[in-house]
Amino acid sequence: MQSLAEQSEAQTVVEAVDKPLTLILKERHRRGWLIILALVLLLLAVMVAGVVLGAVEVALPDLLQALGLWPRPKLLDASTKAIIMELRLPRVFLAAMVGAALAIGGTVFQALFRNPMADPYVLGVSAGAALGATAAFLFPTKYLPLGIGLVPMAAFGGAIFTVILVCRLARTDGYISLSSMLLSGIAVGTFFTALVSLLMYFSRRHLQQVVFWLMGGFDRASWQYVRLALPYFVLGSTVALVHARSLNALLLGEETAANLGVEVERTKNWLLVGASLLTATAVAVSGPIGFVGLIVPHALRLLVGPDHRLLLPASALGGATLMVAADTLARTIIAPTELPVGLIMSLGGAPFFISMLRRQKRSDI
C-alpha cells in the first residue's frame, strides 16, 4: 500500500504531466478553428475569383450589383448579368459542392479503412458511375422531366448500385468486413471499368462525349444540377459530421471503439452510406475527378490534426477551395478553350502528393 505522501507525490506528478497536455490540446483546438476560419475566407475569395475571371471578365462591382449588394444604383448589362447568374455562379457553387463532397468522402474512408491511400473511389463508385453514364450516352433520350440530363441520373444510379453490390459481397452474417469490402470494391471496379471499355469500343459515335465526361468537369453546370445535388450533399455531410467522434474512436480499431461505447457495425453502416452518397453525387454531376479526396485530407490532417471534429469541416472547405480554383484555372489557362478539370487535378495533384509524401518521410526520420 502506498502512503499518503507517496500518493500525493504521484498525484502531483500526474497533474504536472496532464496540465501541459491539456494546454497543448486546447491550443491545437484553437489553432484548428483559426485554420477553419482562414479556409472560409480563402474559399470566399476563390469563389469571387471564379465568378469574375474567365473568357469574358466580369468587374467586381457588376458581381455585387447582380447579387444586390452594390450600394449605389448601377445599370447592369443583360448579357453580363446572364453570365454571372446563369453560367458562373452555378458553376462555382457546383464545383465547391463537389470538392467538399469528395474531400469529406476521402476523410471518412481513410478513417474507416485506417489506410492513408483510401480515396472516395475505393469502393469502385467511379467505375459504376462511369458505366451508368456510358450506357446513357447510347440512349436517344437526353432529358428527363426534372430538366436534368439522363447522363447524371444514370451515373448516380450506377454509383449507388456499385456501393450496394460491394456491401452485399462483403457482408457475412450481418457483419461487414472492411478488408473484404476493400477487395470487393477493387474487383467490382475493375470489372465495371472493363465493361466501360467494351461499351466505348462499340459506341464510337459517342466516343468523344464519353472520354470528355470521364475526364471530369463542370461544363454542364446549372442551377438544376445544384438543386439536384444539394439535398444529397447535405444529408451525406450531416451523417459524417454527426459521427465525427465515432471516427476518432474507430481510428484505434474496432475492438477498442466498441470498448469505448461505439456501436461499431451501426456506425460503419451509417458512415459508408454517407460517404458513398457524397461520392455518388459528386461523380454524377461532374464525372470522376481524382486526387481531391486523397490529398486534401492528408494536407489538412497535417494542419489541424487527426480530430475529425475539426478535420471534416476543414477538409470540406479545403476541397471546395481546391476544386473551385482548379475549375477557374481550367476555364482561363487557354481561354476561350476549356480544359477538363480532372486533367488539371491529375497534372497538379500527383506531383503535389509525391512532394507531400517525401516531406512527411523526412519528418518521420
C-alpha positions in Angstrom: 0.0 0.0 0.0 1.2 3.5 -0.8 1.5 6.1 1.9 -0.4 9.3 1.7 2.8 11.1 0.9 3.6 8.8 -2.0 0.0 9.1 -3.3 0.2 12.9 -3.0 3.5 12.9 -4.9 2.2 10.6 -7.6 -0.9 12.9 -8.0 1.4 15.9 -8.3 3.4 14.2 -11.0 0.2 13.3 -12.9 -1.1 16.9 -12.7 2.3 18.2 -13.8 2.1 16.0 -16.8 -1.6 16.4 -17.5 -1.7 20.2 -17.3 0.7 20.8 -20.2 -1.1 18.1 -22.2 -4.4 19.8 -21.6 -3.0 23.1 -22.7 -1.5 21.6 -25.8 -4.8 20.1 -26.8 -6.6 23.4 -26.2 -4.0 25.2 -28.2 -4.3 22.7 -31.0 -8.1 23.0 -30.9 -8.0 26.8 -31.0 -5.5 26.7 -33.9 -7.7 24.3 -35.8 -10.7 26.7 -35.6 -8.5 29.5 -36.7 -7.4 27.5 -39.7 -11.1 26.7 -40.5 -11.9 30.4 -40.3 -9.0 31.2 -42.7 -10.2 28.5 -45.1 -13.7 30.1 -45.1 -12.2 33.4 -46.1 -10.0 31.7 -48.7 -13.0 29.9 -50.2 -15.0 33.1 -50.4 -12.1 34.8 -52.2 -11.6 31.9 -54.6 -15.3 31.8 -55.4 -15.3 35.5 -56.2 -12.3 35.0 -58.4 -14.1 32.1 -60.1 -17.0 34.3 -61.0 -15.1 37.4 -62.2 -12.4 35.5 -64.2 -13.0 33.8 -67.5 -13.0 34.3 -71.2 -15.2 37.3 -70.5 -14.0 39.1 -67.4 -16.6 40.5 -65.1 -16.0 43.5 -62.9 -16.4 43.1 -59.2 -19.0 45.9 -59.0 -21.0 44.0 -61.6 -21.0 40.9 -59.4 -22.1 42.9 -56.4 -24.8 44.6 -58.4 -26.1 41.2 -59.7 -26.2 39.9 -56.1 -28.0 43.1 -54.9 -25.0 44.1 -52.7 -23.9 47.2 -54.6 -24.8 50.3 -52.5 -25.4 52.7 -55.5 -27.8 52.1 -58.4 -25.9 50.8 -61.4 -27.2 49.8 -64.8 -26.1 46.2 -65.4 -25.9 44.8 -68.9 -28.3 41.9 -69.5 -25.6 39.7 -71.1 -23.2 40.4 -68.1 -26.0 39.5 -65.6 -26.7 36.3 -67.6 -23.0 35.3 -67.5 -22.9 35.9 -63.7 -26.3 34.4 -62.7 -26.7 31.6 -65.2 -23.2 30.5 -66.0 -20.6 31.5 -63.5 -22.4 31.3 -60.1 -24.0 27.8 -60.6 -20.7 26.5 -61.8 -18.8 27.9 -58.8 -21.3 26.6 -56.4 -21.4 23.2 -58.0 -17.6 23.0 -58.1 -17.4 23.9 -54.4 -20.1 21.3 -53.5 -18.3 18.6 -55.5 -14.9 19.4 -53.9 -16.3 19.4 -50.4 -18.1 16.1 -51.0 -15.0 14.3 -52.3 -12.9 15.7 -49.5 -15.3 14.6 -46.8 -15.7 11.2 -48.5 -12.0 10.7 -48.7 -11.6 11.7 -45.0 -14.3 9.2 -43.9 -12.9 6.3 -46.0 -9.3 6.9 -44.8 -10.5 6.7 -41.2 -12.8 3.7 -41.8 -10.2 1.6 -43.6 -7.3 3.1 -41.5 -5.5 3.5 -44.8 -4.0 6.8 -45.9 -4.2 5.7 -49.5 -8.0 5.3 -49.4 -10.0 7.8 -51.5 -13.7 8.3 -52.3 -13.5 5.9 -55.2 -12.1 3.0 -53.2 -15.3 1.0 -53.4 -15.5 1.3 -57.2 -18.0 4.1 -57.2 -16.4 6.0 -60.1 -16.4 2.8 -62.2 -20.1 2.2 -61.5 -20.9 5.8 -62.3 -18.9 5.7 -65.5 -20.7 2.5 -66.6 -24.1 4.2 -66.0 -23.0 7.4 -67.8 -21.5 5.5 -70.7 -24.7 3.4 -71.1 -26.7 6.6 -71.0 -24.8 8.1 -74.0 -26.2 5.2 -76.1 -29.9 6.2 -75.4 -31.7 8.6 -77.7 -33.5 10.3 -74.7 -31.4 13.2 -73.5 -33.6 14.8 -70.8 -35.9 13.8 -68.0 -38.9 15.7 -66.6 -36.7 17.2 -63.9 -34.7 19.1 -66.6 -31.7 17.0 -65.7 -29.8 15.1 -68.4 -30.1 11.3 -68.5 -26.3 11.0 -68.0 -26.0 12.3 -64.4 -29.1 10.3 -63.4 -27.6 7.2 -64.8 -24.2 7.9 -63.3 -25.8 8.4 -59.9 -27.8 5.1 -60.2 -24.6 3.3 -61.3 -22.7 4.6 -58.4 -25.3 3.6 -55.8 -25.8 0.2 -57.4 -22.0 -0.4 -57.1 -22.0 0.5 -53.4 -24.9 -1.8 -52.7 -23.2 -4.6 -54.6 -19.9 -4.2 -52.9 -21.6 -4.2 -49.4 -23.6 -7.3 -50.3 -20.4 -9.1 -51.3 -18.5 -8.0 -48.2 -21.3 -8.8 -45.7 -21.2 -12.1 -43.8 -23.8 -12.9 -41.1 -24.7 -9.3 -40.7 -21.1 -8.2 -40.3 -19.2 -6.1 -42.9 -15.5 -6.8 -43.1 -13.7 -3.7 -44.2 -10.9 -5.7 -45.7 -13.4 -7.8 -47.7 -15.2 -4.6 -48.8 -11.9 -3.1 -50.0 -11.1 -6.2 -52.1 -14.7 -6.4 -53.3 -14.5 -2.7 -54.4 -11.3 -3.3 -56.3 -12.8 -6.4 -58.1 -16.1 -4.8 -58.9 -14.4 -1.5 -60.0 -12.1 -3.4 -62.3 -15.0 -5.4 -63.8 -17.1 -2.3 -64.4 -14.1 -0.5 -65.9 -13.8 -3.4 -68.4 -17.5 -3.0 -69.3 -17.0 0.7 -69.8 -14.1 0.0 -72.2 -16.3 -2.5 -74.0 -19.2 0.0 -74.4 -16.7 2.6 -75.7 -15.4 0.2 -78.3 -18.9 -0.5 -79.7 -20.1 3.2 -79.4 -17.6 5.0 -81.5 -20.1 7.7 -82.5 -20.3 8.8 -78.9 -16.7 8.1 -78.0 -15.6 11.8 -77.7 -18.5 12.5 -75.3 -17.7 9.6 -73.1 -14.0 10.4 -73.0 -14.7 14.0 -72.1 -17.1 13.0 -69.4 -14.6 10.6 -67.9 -12.0 13.4 -67.6 -14.4 15.3 -65.3 -15.6 18.8 -65.5 -18.4 21.4 -64.9 -19.2 22.4 -68.5 -22.8 21.3 -68.0 -23.2 23.1 -64.6 -26.6 24.8 -64.0 -28.9 25.6 -61.1 -30.8 22.4 -61.8 -27.6 20.4 -61.1 -27.0 22.4 -57.9 -30.6 21.8 -56.7 -30.3 18.1 -57.6 -27.0 17.6 -55.7 -27.7 19.8 -52.7 -30.0 17.5 -50.7 -27.7 14.5 -51.0 -24.7 16.6 -50.2 -26.4 18.0 -47.0 -27.5 14.5 -46.0 -24.1 12.9 -46.5 -22.2 15.7 -44.8 -24.5 15.6 -41.8 -24.0 11.9 -41.4 -20.2 12.3 -41.4 -20.2 15.2 -39.0 -22.6 13.6 -36.6 -20.3 10.6 -36.4 -17.0 12.6 -36.1 -16.4 11.3 -32.5 -17.0 7.8 -33.6 -14.5 8.2 -36.4 -11.9 9.2 -33.8 -12.6 6.0 -31.9 -12.6 3.8 -35.0 -9.0 5.0 -35.7 -8.0 3.0 -32.7 -9.5 -0.2 -34.1 -13.0 -1.7 -34.0 -12.5 -3.6 -30.7 -11.2 -0.5 -28.9 -14.0 1.6 -30.4 -16.6 -1.0 -29.1 -15.0 -0.8 -25.6 -15.4 3.0 -25.7 -19.1 2.6 -26.3 -19.3 2.9 -30.1 -21.9 0.7 -31.9 -19.3 -0.3 -34.5 -21.5 -2.0 -37.1 -24.2 0.6 -37.0 -21.7 3.4 -37.1 -19.8 1.8 -40.1 -23.1 1.3 -42.0 -24.0 5.0 -41.5 -20.6 6.2 -42.5 -20.5 4.0 -45.5 -23.9 5.3 -46.6 -23.0 8.9 -46.0 -19.6 8.8 -47.7 -20.9 6.8 -50.6 -23.8 9.1 -51.1 -21.4 12.1 -51.2 -19.1 10.4 -53.7 -22.0 9.2 -56.0 -23.5 12.7 -56.0 -20.1 14.3 -56.9 -19.4 11.9 -59.7 -23.0 12.1 -61.1 -22.8 15.9 -61.6 -19.1 16.3 -62.6 -17.7 13.0 -63.7 -14.7 11.3 -61.9 -12.2 13.9 -60.6 -9.2 12.4 -58.9 -6.8 13.4 -56.1 -9.2 15.8 -54.2 -10.3 13.1 -51.8 -6.8 11.9 -51.4 -4.6 14.9 -51.0 -6.9 17.3 -49.2 -7.4 15.1 -46.1 -3.7 14.5 -45.9 -2.8 18.2 -46.1 -5.5 19.3 -43.6 -4.6 16.5 -41.2 -1.1 17.9 -41.0 -2.6 21.4 -40.2 -5.4 20.6 -37.8 -4.6 17.2 -36.5 -6.5 13.9 -36.6 -9.5 15.0 -34.6 -12.4 14.6 -37.1 -14.5 17.2 -35.4 -12.0 19.7 -36.9 -10.7 17.6 -39.8 -14.1 17.1 -41.5 -15.1 20.7 -41.8 -11.6 21.7 -42.6 -11.4 19.1 -45.4 -14.7 20.2 -46.8 -13.6 23.8 -47.0 -10.2 22.8 -48.4 -11.7 20.5 -51.0 -14.2 23.2 -52.1 -11.5 25.8 -52.4 -9.2 23.5 -54.4 -12.0 22.4 -56.8 -13.1 26.0 -57.5 -9.5 27.1 -58.1 -8.9 24.1 -60.4 -12.1 24.9 -62.4 -11.2 28.5 -62.7 -7.7 27.6 -64.0 -9.3 25.1 -66.4 -11.5 27.8 -67.8 -8.9 30.5 -68.1 -5.5 29.0 -68.8 -6.1 28.7 -72.6 -9.4 30.7 -72.8 -11.7 30.6 -74.6 -10.8 26.8 -74.9 -11.7 24.9 -71.7 -9.6 22.1 -70.3 -11.2 19.2 -68.2 -11.0 19.8 -64.5 -9.9 16.2 -63.9 -6.9 16.8 -66.2 -5.9 19.8 -64.2 -6.2 18.0 -60.9 -4.2 15.0 -62.2 -1.4 17.2 -63.5 -1.2 19.2 -60.3 -2.3 16.7 -57.8 0.2 13.9 -58.5 3.4 16.0 -58.1 1.9 17.7 -55.0 1.0 14.4 -53.4 4.5 13.0 -54.1 6.2 16.1 -52.6 4.0 15.9 -49.6 4.8 12.2 -49.0 8.6 13.0 -49.3 8.3 15.8 -46.8 6.4 13.6 -44.4 9.0 10.9 -44.8 11.8 13.3 -43.9 9.9 14.5 -40.8 9.4 10.8 -39.7 13.2 10.3 -40.0 
